[in-house]
């Protein structure tokens, strides 16, 4: 079993995707950062969703994604829209 699955929000499938993106342990995930890890995933899977992004942030912080600070979640939402080419509904 991957060391990554010991982190909050990281199940076997997300751990496998991270390992395919050369992120094999929690230290590497933290060093690459949430956005960097997500970009690596998105390069392999253009349909990578916002939920994966928030799961990664939760793993980096060591919390469940539902516990993320609302301001940080909004930053991630803007990042996701920018890298997905999706327009804001505002």
Secondary structure, DSSP 8 states (H G I E B T S, - for coil): --GGGGSTT--HHHHHHHHHTT--SHHHHHHHHHHHHHHHHHHH-TT--HHHHHHHHHHHHTS-GGGS-HHHHHHHHHHHHHHHT-----
